[in-house]
Amino acid sequence: MGLQVIWSFVLSLLDAYALVNKKVLHNAVLVSLFVVGDWVTATLSLAAASSSAGITVLYFNDLGHCHFGEECQKYQISVALAFFSWLPISMSSLIMLWLLAAG
């Protein structure tokens, strides 16, 4: 997820630069770079959420119940939020693919 934060920050800086200088970022090479970057970060985010869910299943079902109470609930919530955060990331990558196809 750290890569996702860096990727989003760099894209926001690039968007701010384009807005300040009134430039259009519809270059085919640049948009294809955005599509590849978005798909890579979306795939890695889904992989991170899925592996965290696998560890959660291992702790709660295979090794017995968690004995730490509140800490276990926090871990389950963080896994759920990882999947929820993947939804807008995947939507962003689909929109970028649509922009590449439309351009």
All heavy atoms as an XYZ file, in Angstrom:
789
protein
N       0.829     -1.193      0.000
C       0.000      0.000      0.000
C       0.873      1.256      0.000
O       0.421      2.312     -0.394
C      -0.942     -0.011      1.196
C      -1.986     -1.112      1.136
S      -2.937     -1.110     -0.350
C      -4.490     -0.567      0.221
N       2.118      1.098      0.453
C       3.038      2.234      0.410
C       3.312      2.686     -1.015
O       3.429      3.875     -1.299
N       3.418      1.723     -1.937
C       3.606      2.060     -3.346
C       2.398      2.818     -3.886
O       2.549      3.755     -4.683
C       3.843      0.788     -4.159
C       4.044      0.962     -5.655
C       5.307      1.758     -5.937
C       4.105     -0.380     -6.341
N       1.209      2.453     -3.431
C      -0.003      3.151     -3.861
C       0.011      4.603     -3.399
O      -0.379      5.501     -4.138
C      -1.245      2.433     -3.330
C      -2.548      3.097     -3.676
C      -2.827      3.095     -5.153
O      -2.611      2.104     -5.816
N      -3.323      4.199     -5.669
N       0.467      4.842     -2.192
C       0.539      6.215     -1.670
C       1.524      7.044     -2.490
O       1.228      8.186     -2.878
C       0.929      6.193     -0.170
C       1.247      7.582      0.328
C      -0.171      5.564      0.651
N       2.675      6.472     -2.777
C       3.684      7.196     -3.569
C       3.163      7.467     -4.972
O       3.300      8.580     -5.501
C       5.003      6.401     -3.595
C       5.616      6.356     -2.199
C       5.983      7.002     -4.590
C       6.771      5.384     -2.073
N       2.559      6.452     -5.608
C       2.026      6.609     -6.962
C       0.947      7.693     -7.002
O       0.952      8.557     -7.884
C       1.472      5.269     -7.446
C       0.811      5.328     -8.775
C      -0.509      5.277     -9.027
C       1.459      5.464    -10.049
N      -0.748      5.363    -10.363
C       0.442      5.479    -11.024
C       2.779      5.573    -10.460
C       0.718      5.598    -12.379
C       3.046      5.682    -11.808
C       2.025      5.702    -12.746
N       0.040      7.683     -6.047
C      -1.034      8.683     -6.021
C      -0.487     10.079     -5.763
O      -0.962     11.057     -6.349
C      -2.058      8.323     -4.953
O      -2.662      7.099     -5.253
N       0.525     10.188     -4.909
C       1.119     11.491     -4.626
C       1.815     12.054     -5.856
O       1.671     13.242     -6.173
C       2.105     11.377     -3.460
C       2.712     12.675     -3.050
C       1.960     13.655     -2.434
C       4.055     12.933     -3.298
C       2.520     14.863     -2.061
C       4.627     14.142     -2.940
C       3.851     15.110     -2.319
N       2.544     11.219     -6.578
C       3.218     11.679     -7.796
C       2.195     12.103     -8.847
O       2.369     13.138     -9.510
C       4.163     10.576     -8.333
C       4.648     10.895     -9.735
C       5.349     10.401     -7.400
N       1.117     11.345     -8.983
C       0.079     11.733     -9.947
C      -0.616     13.028     -9.554
O      -0.968     13.838    -10.412
C      -0.947     10.614    -10.097
C      -0.512      9.410    -10.913
C      -1.655      8.413    -11.017
C      -0.025      9.802    -12.279
N      -0.812     13.242     -8.259
C      -1.438     14.499     -7.830
C      -0.511     15.683     -8.093
O      -0.978     16.757     -8.475
C      -1.842     14.427     -6.364
O      -0.700     14.340     -5.542
N       0.800     15.492     -7.889
C       1.741     16.565     -8.221
C       1.751     16.851     -9.719
O       1.803     18.017    -10.133
C       3.147     16.194     -7.756
C       3.408     16.210     -6.257
C       4.835     15.756     -5.965
C       3.159     17.585     -5.679
N       1.680     15.803    -10.530
C       1.647     15.986    -11.975
C       0.363     16.693    -12.407
O       0.399     17.574    -13.277
C       1.779     14.633    -12.667
C       1.949     14.653    -14.171
C       3.229     15.381    -14.549
C       1.971     13.239    -14.701
N      -0.748     16.340    -11.802
C      -2.011     17.027    -12.106
C      -1.969     18.495    -11.687
O      -2.448     19.371    -12.413
C      -3.175     16.327    -11.413
C      -3.568     15.040    -12.094
O      -3.213     14.857    -13.268
O      -4.232     14.218    -11.437
N      -1.400     18.766    -10.531
C      -1.284     20.163    -10.081
C      -0.393     20.962    -11.016
O      -0.703     22.118    -11.351
C      -0.748     20.203     -8.655
N       0.701     20.357    -11.460
C       1.601     21.027    -12.409
C       0.874     21.331    -13.713
O       1.010     22.420    -14.274
C       2.825     20.148    -12.671
C       3.721     20.657    -13.761
C       4.596     21.720    -13.524
C       3.696     20.089    -15.032
C       5.410     22.194    -14.526
C       4.503     20.552    -16.043
C       5.366     21.613    -15.789
O       6.178     22.084    -16.790
N       0.079     20.361    -14.202
C      -0.657     20.567    -15.443
C      -1.720     21.654    -15.287
O      -1.948     22.440    -16.209
C      -1.298     19.263    -15.889
N      -2.351     21.725    -14.117
C      -3.359     22.766    -13.894
C      -2.738     24.150    -13.793
O      -3.276     25.118    -14.326
C      -4.157     22.454    -12.633
C      -5.166     21.325    -12.745
C      -5.752     21.015    -11.379
C      -6.254     21.672    -13.732
N      -1.609     24.239    -13.118
C      -0.958     25.546    -12.956
C      -0.456     26.066    -14.293
O      -0.609     27.252    -14.614
C       0.182     25.441    -11.919
C       1.065     26.675    -11.943
C      -0.390     25.222    -10.531
N       0.142     25.181    -15.093
C       0.703     25.604    -16.375
C      -0.281     25.490    -17.537
O       0.087     25.746    -18.682
C       1.952     24.784    -16.693
C       3.071     25.109    -15.738
O       3.166     26.221    -15.226
N       3.923     24.143    -15.488
N      -1.524     25.102    -17.237
C      -2.590     24.966    -18.226
C      -2.176     24.080    -19.395
O      -2.326     24.423    -20.559
C      -3.043     26.341    -18.718
C      -3.640     27.181    -17.625
C      -4.079     28.528    -18.115
C      -4.611     29.318    -16.928
N      -4.985     30.660    -17.305
N      -1.641     22.900    -19.055
C      -1.241     21.921    -20.061
C      -2.208     20.744    -20.030
O      -2.802     20.428    -19.014
C       0.176     21.418    -19.799
C       1.221     22.481    -19.996
C       2.601     21.885    -19.954
C       3.600     22.996    -20.214
N       4.898     22.481    -20.534
N      -2.349     20.087    -21.160
C      -3.210     18.924    -21.287
C      -2.331     17.677    -21.262
O      -1.325     17.604    -21.961
C      -4.030     18.984    -22.591
C      -4.910     17.765    -22.726
C      -4.847     20.257    -22.635
N      -2.733     16.700    -20.458
C      -1.940     15.481    -20.302
C      -2.497     14.327    -21.129
O      -2.478     13.187    -20.695
C      -1.877     15.083    -18.828
C      -1.219     16.073    -17.884
C      -1.308     15.579    -16.459
C       0.228     16.287    -18.278
N      -2.977     14.591    -22.328
C      -3.572     13.551    -23.153
C      -2.587     12.977    -24.160
O      -2.974     12.537    -25.233
C      -4.817     14.069    -23.874
C      -5.976     14.254    -22.960
N      -6.737     13.216    -22.511
C      -6.486     15.372    -22.387
C      -7.679     13.670    -21.710
N      -7.543     14.979    -21.614
N      -1.316     12.963    -23.826
C      -0.309     12.318    -24.647
C      -0.498     10.801    -24.530
O      -0.648     10.262    -23.441
C       1.075     12.734    -24.151
C       2.184     12.199    -25.008
O       1.951     11.463    -25.958
N       3.395     12.578    -24.668
N      -0.492     10.094    -25.655
C      -0.776      8.654    -25.647
C       0.251      7.874    -24.828
O      -0.096      6.928    -24.121
C      -0.817      8.128    -27.071
N       1.503      8.263    -24.895
C       2.548      7.564    -24.140
C       2.361      7.809    -22.645
O       2.485      6.883    -21.828
C       3.945      8.025    -24.603
C       5.029      7.421    -23.747
C       4.161      7.705    -26.070
N       2.036      9.027    -22.278
C       1.837      9.367    -20.875
C       0.613      8.665    -20.294
O       0.666      8.131    -19.181
C       1.701     10.885    -20.729
C       1.848     11.490    -19.351
C       3.213     11.148    -18.770
C       1.680     12.985    -19.421
N      -0.473      8.630    -21.059
C      -1.681      7.959    -20.583
C      -1.449      6.451    -20.466
O      -1.912      5.817    -19.511
C      -2.876      8.275    -21.506
C      -4.098      7.446    -21.135
C      -3.224      9.754    -21.444
N      -0.702      5.864    -21.394
C      -0.415      4.429    -21.286
C       0.466      4.139    -20.078
O       0.316      3.093    -19.436
C       0.222      3.904    -22.568
O       1.479      4.508    -22.785
N       1.367      5.058    -19.729
C       2.161      4.908    -18.512
C       1.260      4.960    -17.280
O       1.437      4.172    -16.344
C       3.227      5.997    -18.416
C       4.041      6.049    -17.140
C       4.994      4.862    -17.079
C       4.797      7.347    -17.042
N       0.281      5.850    -17.284
C      -0.673      5.934    -16.175
C      -1.490      4.644    -16.059
O      -1.751      4.173    -14.954
C      -1.620      7.116    -16.351
C      -0.963      8.454    -16.276
C      -1.583      9.561    -16.823
C       0.269      8.632    -15.677
C      -0.998     10.810    -16.753
C       0.865      9.867    -15.612
C       0.231     10.961    -16.154
N      -1.901      4.093    -17.198
C      -2.696      2.861    -17.186
C      -1.889      1.715    -16.594
O      -2.368      0.980    -15.725
C      -3.178      2.516    -18.613
C      -3.754      1.113    -18.671
C      -4.198      3.526    -19.080
N      -0.645      1.566    -17.035
C       0.197      0.480    -16.521
C       0.452      0.675    -15.025
O       0.359     -0.275    -14.239
C       1.519      0.401    -17.315
C       2.501     -0.533    -16.644
C       1.251     -0.043    -18.735
N       0.752      1.898    -14.612
C       0.988      2.172    -13.197
C      -0.235      1.905    -12.343
O      -0.133      1.325    -11.254
N      -1.410      2.307    -12.830
C      -2.642      2.061    -12.077
C      -2.956      0.572    -11.989
O      -3.383      0.088    -10.949
C      -3.817      2.808    -12.705
C      -3.944      4.223    -12.198
O      -3.236      4.572    -11.238
O      -4.745      4.985    -12.759
N      -2.745     -0.157    -13.068
C      -3.014     -1.591    -13.030
C      -2.037     -2.315    -12.111
O      -2.420     -3.246    -11.408
C      -2.982     -2.187    -14.439
C      -4.282     -1.991    -15.133
C      -4.580     -1.016    -16.038
C      -5.483     -2.742    -14.971
N      -5.883     -1.121    -16.448
C      -6.461     -2.184    -15.806
C      -5.820     -3.840    -14.196
C      -7.756     -2.676    -15.885
C      -7.106     -4.338    -14.285
C      -8.063     -3.764    -15.121
N      -0.777     -1.898    -12.104
C       0.205     -2.531    -11.215
C      -0.154     -2.264     -9.756
O      -0.165     -3.190     -8.928
C       1.633     -2.043    -11.543
C       2.615     -2.407    -10.445
C       2.096     -2.611    -12.866
N      -0.459     -1.022     -9.427
C      -0.796     -0.713     -8.030
C      -2.124     -1.355     -7.621
O      -2.273     -1.776     -6.473
C      -0.843      0.804     -7.792
O      -1.770      1.410     -8.690
C       0.533      1.421     -7.962
N      -3.081     -1.461     -8.550
C      -4.341     -2.132     -8.219
C      -4.118     -3.615     -7.954
O      -4.674     -4.180     -7.002
C      -5.354     -1.944     -9.347
N      -3.285     -4.242     -8.762
C      -3.000     -5.665     -8.563
C      -2.253     -5.893     -7.255
O      -2.564     -6.823     -6.505
C      -2.179     -6.201     -9.744
O      -2.891     -5.957    -10.949
C      -1.912     -7.685     -9.605
N      -1.285     -5.049     -6.965
C      -0.544     -5.197     -5.713
C      -1.416     -4.918     -4.494
O      -1.262     -5.568     -3.456
C       0.678     -4.282     -5.718
C       1.793     -4.678     -6.683
C       2.897     -3.626     -6.676
C       2.346     -6.044     -6.343
N      -2.337     -3.975     -4.609
C      -3.244     -3.691     -3.494
C      -4.183     -4.856     -3.241
O      -4.441     -5.218     -2.084
C      -4.063     -2.436     -3.785
O      -3.229     -1.320     -3.903
N      -4.695     -5.458     -4.311
C      -5.552     -6.631     -4.138
C      -4.755     -7.799     -3.555
O      -5.257     -8.536     -2.699
C      -6.183     -7.032     -5.465
C      -7.108     -8.250     -5.411
C      -8.292     -7.981     -4.489
C      -7.575     -8.616     -6.801
N      -3.514     -7.963     -3.979
C      -2.683     -9.036     -3.439
C      -2.408     -8.824     -1.951
O      -2.427     -9.776     -1.167
C      -1.371     -9.120     -4.215
N      -2.169     -7.588     -1.555
C      -1.926     -7.302     -0.140
C      -3.170     -7.555      0.700
O      -3.092     -8.136      1.786
C      -1.468     -5.854      0.030
N      -4.326     -7.144      0.197
C      -5.569     -7.377      0.937
C      -5.878     -8.866      1.022
O      -6.312     -9.366      2.065
C      -6.720     -6.632      0.266
N      -5.645     -9.599     -0.062
C      -5.918    -11.033     -0.054
C      -4.974    -11.788      0.869
O      -5.396    -12.713      1.577
C      -5.797    -11.596     -1.474
O      -6.736    -11.004     -2.321
N      -3.712    -11.413      0.882
C      -2.778    -12.096      1.781
C      -3.085    -11.777      3.244
O      -2.972    -12.651      4.114
C      -1.336    -11.735      1.442
O      -1.103    -10.362      1.652
N      -3.513    -10.565      3.517
C      -3.916    -10.225      4.883
C      -5.156    -11.002      5.299
O      -5.272    -11.439      6.448
C      -4.188     -8.725      4.996
O      -3.025     -7.998      4.745
N      -6.071    -11.188      4.362
C      -7.258    -11.989      4.664
C      -6.879    -13.449      4.906
O      -7.459    -14.111      5.778
C      -8.261    -11.890      3.523
N      -5.900    -13.945      4.173
C      -5.440    -15.310      4.388
C      -4.824    -15.499      5.764
O      -5.043    -16.518      6.425
N      -4.064    -14.511      6.210
C      -3.473    -14.583      7.544
C      -4.569    -14.509      8.615
O      -4.504    -15.193      9.638
C      -2.441    -13.452      7.742
C      -1.266    -13.655      6.803
C      -1.982    -13.354      9.172
C      -0.485    -14.922      7.056
N      -5.594    -13.705      8.357
C      -6.709    -13.614      9.300
C      -7.428    -14.956      9.425
O      -7.752    -15.388     10.533
C      -7.702    -12.529      8.848
O      -7.007    -11.292      8.716
C      -8.830    -12.356      9.830
N      -7.663    -15.608      8.302
C      -8.292    -16.930      8.331
C      -7.401    -17.916      9.077
O      -7.876    -18.744      9.854
C      -8.599    -17.412      6.898
C      -8.974    -18.885      6.872
C      -9.699    -16.577      6.291
N      -6.093    -17.839      8.857
C      -5.164    -18.727      9.555
C      -5.241    -18.528     11.063
O      -5.317    -19.495     11.823
C      -3.737    -18.486      9.069
C      -2.644    -19.279      9.775
C      -2.723    -20.739      9.379
C      -1.289    -18.707      9.465
N      -5.244    -17.294     11.509
C      -5.288    -17.017     12.944
C      -6.600    -17.457     13.584
O      -6.611    -18.061     14.642
C      -5.087    -15.531     13.225
C      -3.652    -15.079     13.152
C      -3.355    -13.757     12.892
C      -2.604    -15.949     13.350
C      -2.048    -13.324     12.820
C      -1.293    -15.524     13.279
C      -1.017    -14.211     13.016
O       0.268    -13.792     12.949
N      -7.725    -17.130     12.930
C      -9.011    -17.328     13.575
C      -9.583    -18.726     13.368
O     -10.257    -19.246     14.249
C     -10.021    -16.283     13.112
C      -9.663    -14.910     13.577
C      -9.272    -13.942     12.681
C      -9.701    -14.598     14.920
C      -8.928    -12.682     13.118
C      -9.368    -13.335     15.361
C      -8.973    -12.378     14.449
N      -9.347    -19.348     12.236
C      -9.959    -20.643     11.962
C      -9.004    -21.813     12.175
O      -9.397    -22.835     12.708
C     -10.510    -20.687     10.541
C     -11.663    -19.731     10.354
O     -12.292    -19.307     11.308
N     -11.931    -19.379      9.113
N      -7.774    -21.675     11.735
C      -6.859    -22.803     11.763
C      -6.085    -22.923     13.071
O      -5.815    -24.019     13.536
C      -5.878    -22.718     10.596
C      -6.597    -22.782      9.254
O      -7.722    -23.297      9.219
O      -6.018    -22.316      8.257
N      -5.714    -21.806     13.661
C      -4.919    -21.836     14.883
C      -5.757    -21.659     16.144
O      -5.225    -21.614     17.236
C      -3.837    -20.744     14.841
C      -2.814    -20.882     13.710
C      -1.850    -19.714     13.743
C      -2.079    -22.193     13.795
N      -7.022    -21.526     16.000
C      -7.888    -21.277     17.155
C      -8.268    -19.810     17.208
O      -7.799    -18.987     16.433
N      -9.099    -19.497     18.122
C      -9.568    -18.117     18.236
C      -8.473    -17.228     18.785
O      -7.613    -17.642     19.539
C     -10.802    -18.050     19.140
C     -11.972    -18.793     18.580
N     -12.450    -18.600     17.315
C     -12.763    -19.751     19.126
C     -13.480    -19.391     17.103
N     -13.689    -20.115     18.190
N      -8.580    -15.998     18.414
C      -7.615    -15.014     18.900
C      -7.926    -14.710     20.363
O      -9.082    -14.546     20.745
C      -7.718    -13.759     18.055
S      -6.508    -12.522     18.449
N      -6.913    -14.600     21.171
C      -7.106    -14.403     22.610
C      -6.817    -12.960     23.047
O      -6.729    -12.699     24.230
C      -6.206    -15.363     23.390
C      -6.461    -16.795     23.052
N      -7.651    -17.439     23.366
C      -5.707    -17.704     22.401
C      -7.588    -18.691     22.935
N      -6.414    -18.878     22.349
N      -6.657    -12.071     22.076
C      -6.324    -10.695     22.437
C      -7.508     -9.746     22.385
O      -7.366     -8.570     22.646
C      -5.202    -10.162     21.541
C      -3.923    -10.913     21.695
C      -3.418    -11.665     20.658
C      -3.232    -10.875     22.887
C      -2.241    -12.362     20.800
C      -2.060    -11.584     23.049
C      -1.559    -12.326     21.998
N      -8.678    -10.225     21.997
C      -9.903     -9.424     22.021
C      -9.908     -8.264     21.065
O     -10.134     -8.434     19.869
N      -9.665     -7.084     21.570
C      -9.759     -5.861     20.778
C      -8.722     -5.819     19.653
O      -8.999     -5.308     18.573
C      -9.598     -4.648     21.690
C      -9.885     -3.334     20.996
C      -9.821     -2.164     21.952
O     -10.421     -2.262     23.038
O      -9.169     -1.176     21.602
N      -7.546     -6.344     19.882
C      -6.517     -6.374     18.839
C      -6.966     -7.206     17.643
O      -6.680     -6.870     16.499
C      -5.207     -6.925     19.399
C      -4.512     -6.008     20.354
C      -4.074     -4.710     19.699
O      -3.613     -4.730     18.540
O      -4.213     -3.660     20.354
N      -7.671     -8.291     17.897
C      -8.158     -9.143     16.810
C      -9.212     -8.418     15.977
O      -9.235     -8.532     14.758
C      -8.725    -10.431     17.372
S      -7.502    -11.415     18.221
N     -10.087     -7.679     16.637
C     -11.097     -6.912     15.904
C     -10.450     -5.838     15.056
O     -10.888     -5.583     13.936
C     -12.089     -6.300     16.880
C     -13.010     -7.305     17.519
C     -13.927     -6.663     18.544
O     -13.708     -5.530     18.975
N     -14.969     -7.381     18.933
N      -9.409     -5.209     15.557
C      -8.713     -4.191     14.775
C      -8.089     -4.791     13.519
O      -8.107     -4.186     12.450
C      -7.634     -3.522     15.622
C      -8.156     -2.591     16.674
C      -7.011     -1.980     17.454
C      -7.490     -1.104     18.577
N      -6.365     -0.551     19.349
N      -7.554     -5.998     13.654
C      -6.951     -6.659     12.504
C      -8.014     -7.024     11.470
O      -7.809     -6.828     10.273
C      -6.190     -7.904     12.956
C      -5.265     -8.436     11.905
C      -4.114     -7.751     11.567
C      -5.565     -9.606     11.228
C      -3.268     -8.227     10.589
C      -4.720    -10.092     10.251
C      -3.575     -9.396      9.940
O      -2.745     -9.855      8.965
N      -9.160     -7.506     11.913
C     -10.239     -7.836     10.996
C     -10.757     -6.585     10.290
O     -11.042     -6.614      9.091
C     -11.372     -8.533     11.727
C     -11.040     -9.942     12.156
C     -12.133    -10.556     12.997
O     -12.882     -9.859     13.679
N     -12.222    -11.884     12.957
N     -10.873     -5.501     11.016
C     -11.335     -4.246     10.418
C     -10.326     -3.728      9.401
O     -10.701     -3.245      8.329
C     -11.625     -3.201     11.518
C     -12.874     -3.615     12.296
C     -11.804     -1.808     10.930
C     -13.127     -2.777     13.532
N      -9.040     -3.854      9.701
C      -8.030     -3.370      8.759
C      -8.029     -4.189      7.474
O      -7.825     -3.647      6.390
C      -6.651     -3.375      9.403
O      -6.196     -4.690      9.615
N      -8.304     -5.484      7.577
C      -8.405     -6.309      6.368
C      -9.623     -5.899      5.556
O      -9.556     -5.778      4.322
C      -8.440     -7.808      6.745
C      -8.827     -8.661      5.555
C      -7.101     -8.250      7.296
N     -10.742     -5.668      6.214
C     -11.948     -5.226      5.503
C     -11.723     -3.875      4.825
O     -12.131     -3.671      3.679
C     -13.123     -5.149      6.471
N     -11.057     -2.966      5.512
C     -10.780     -1.653      4.911
C      -9.798     -1.757      3.752
O      -9.860     -0.960      2.810
C     -10.260     -0.697      5.979
C     -11.294     -0.245      7.007
C     -10.637      0.638      8.071
C     -12.438      0.483      6.346
N      -8.891     -2.732      3.796
C      -7.980     -2.937      2.666
C      -8.759     -3.352      1.423
O      -8.478     -2.875      0.317
C      -6.935     -3.988      3.022
N      -9.760     -4.218      1.596
C     -10.594     -4.587      0.453
C     -11.443     -3.411     -0.010
O     -11.632     -3.216     -1.211
C     -11.479     -5.783      0.790
C     -10.781     -7.100      0.626
C     -10.415     -7.834      1.731
C     -10.488     -7.592     -0.627
C      -9.774     -9.047      1.585
C      -9.846     -8.800     -0.790
C      -9.486     -9.533      0.323
N     -11.976     -2.627      0.919
C     -12.761     -1.457      0.530
C     -11.914     -0.416     -0.178
O     -12.395      0.282     -1.065
C     -13.457     -0.837      1.738
C     -14.591     -1.655      2.273
C     -14.815     -1.742      3.634
C     -15.448     -2.344      1.427
C     -15.856     -2.499      4.142
C     -16.494     -3.107      1.916
C     -16.695     -3.185      3.280
N     -10.658     -0.270      0.203
C      -9.791      0.694     -0.480
C      -9.402      0.209     -1.868
O      -9.049      1.018     -2.731
C      -8.542      0.971      0.351
O      -7.676     -0.148      0.344
N      -9.473     -1.101     -2.099
C      -9.160     -1.605     -3.428
C     -10.236     -1.224     -4.434
O      -9.935     -1.061     -5.620
C      -9.002     -3.125     -3.382
C      -8.689     -3.689     -4.719
C      -7.483     -3.629     -5.363
C      -9.586     -4.344     -5.607
N      -7.575     -4.227     -6.586
C      -8.860     -4.674     -6.767
C     -10.920     -4.692     -5.525
C      -9.438     -5.341     -7.832
C     -11.492     -5.352     -6.594
C     -10.759     -5.666     -7.729
N     -11.466     -1.038     -4.002
C     -12.552     -0.705     -4.932
C     -12.309      0.607     -5.687
O     -12.387      0.633     -6.913
C     -13.881     -0.683     -4.194
C     -14.380     -2.050     -3.714
C     -15.613     -1.888     -2.854
C     -14.640     -2.957     -4.883
N     -11.988      1.733     -5.012
C     -11.712      2.940     -5.800
C     -10.421      2.847     -6.612
O     -10.315      3.463     -7.674
C     -11.629      4.055     -4.755
C     -11.522      3.404     -3.449
C     -12.040      2.023     -3.584
N      -9.454      2.059     -6.128
C      -8.223      1.884     -6.899
C      -8.536      1.155     -8.206
O      -8.042      1.535     -9.276
C      -7.173      1.119     -6.068
C      -6.725      1.953     -4.883
C      -5.972      0.732     -6.916
C      -5.890      1.184     -3.874
N      -9.368      0.131     -8.130
C      -9.731     -0.596     -9.351
C     -10.581      0.265    -10.277
O     -10.433      0.196    -11.497
C     -10.452     -1.893     -9.003
O     -11.669     -1.619     -8.366
N     -11.453      1.089     -9.715
C     -12.239      2.001    -10.554
C     -11.336      2.994    -11.272
O     -11.544      3.296    -12.445
C     -13.271      2.745     -9.713
C     -14.483      1.936     -9.383
S     -15.752      2.916     -8.608
C     -15.358      2.655     -6.902
N     -10.324      3.484    -10.586
C      -9.380      4.408    -11.197
C      -8.638      3.754    -12.354
O      -8.459      4.369    -13.408
C      -8.386      4.901    -10.147
O      -7.342      5.623    -10.748
N      -8.235      2.505    -12.173
C      -7.508      1.846    -13.253
C      -8.426      1.554    -14.440
O      -7.998      1.636    -15.588
C      -6.812      0.585    -12.768
O      -7.611     -0.169    -11.948
N      -9.693      1.257    -14.183
C     -10.626      1.060    -15.288
C     -10.901      2.367    -16.029
O     -11.011      2.381    -17.256
C     -11.929      0.465    -14.773
C     -11.867     -1.005    -14.381
C     -13.184     -1.437    -13.743
C     -11.554     -1.866    -15.580
N     -10.995      3.465    -15.300
C     -11.209      4.768    -15.944
C      -9.998      5.155    -16.787
O     -10.140      5.666    -17.901
C     -11.526      5.840    -14.882
C     -12.924      5.596    -14.318
C     -11.416      7.243    -15.462
C     -13.251      6.449    -13.117
N      -8.804      4.870    -16.284
C      -7.599      5.175    -17.064
C      -7.537      4.325    -18.334
O      -7.124      4.807    -19.395
C      -6.345      4.959    -16.221
C      -6.151      5.990    -15.140
S      -6.104      7.685    -15.762
C      -4.612      7.666    -16.686
N      -7.952      3.069    -18.235
C      -8.000      2.217    -19.429
C      -9.025      2.747    -20.421
O      -8.787      2.740    -21.637
C      -8.337      0.784    -19.016
C      -8.334     -0.249    -20.140
C      -6.939     -0.397    -20.715
C      -8.859     -1.572    -19.629
N     -10.144      3.234    -19.921
C     -11.167      3.818    -20.785
C     -10.638      5.081    -21.469
O     -10.888      5.309    -22.651
C     -12.403      4.102    -19.956
C     -13.552      4.711    -20.691
C     -14.070      4.310    -21.886
C     -14.316      5.825    -20.280
N     -15.125      5.103    -22.245
C     -15.302      6.040    -21.266
C     -14.299      6.656    -19.160
C     -16.224      7.069    -21.188
C     -15.238      7.660    -19.079
C     -16.175      7.864    -20.082
N      -9.902      5.915    -20.729
C      -9.312      7.112    -21.331
C      -8.293      6.763    -22.411
O      -8.196      7.445    -23.440
C      -8.648      7.976    -20.261
C      -9.569      8.769    -19.349
C      -8.766      9.473    -18.268
C     -10.379      9.784    -20.148
N      -7.529      5.700    -22.189
C      -6.562      5.271    -23.198
C      -7.278      4.785    -24.450
O      -6.873      5.112    -25.559
C      -5.662      4.174    -22.634
C      -4.594      3.632    -23.580
C      -3.576      4.718    -23.892
C      -3.920      2.422    -22.974
N      -8.360      4.038    -24.258
C      -9.105      3.535    -25.413
C      -9.830      4.665    -26.150
O      -9.965      4.622    -27.368
C     -10.100      2.477    -24.969
N     -10.280      5.671    -25.423
C     -11.010      6.783    -26.041
C     -10.085      7.753    -26.760
O     -10.506      8.459    -27.675
C     -11.819      7.529    -24.998
N      -8.827      7.794    -26.333
C      -7.884      8.768    -26.899
C      -7.276      8.262    -28.149
O      -6.998      8.820    -29.121
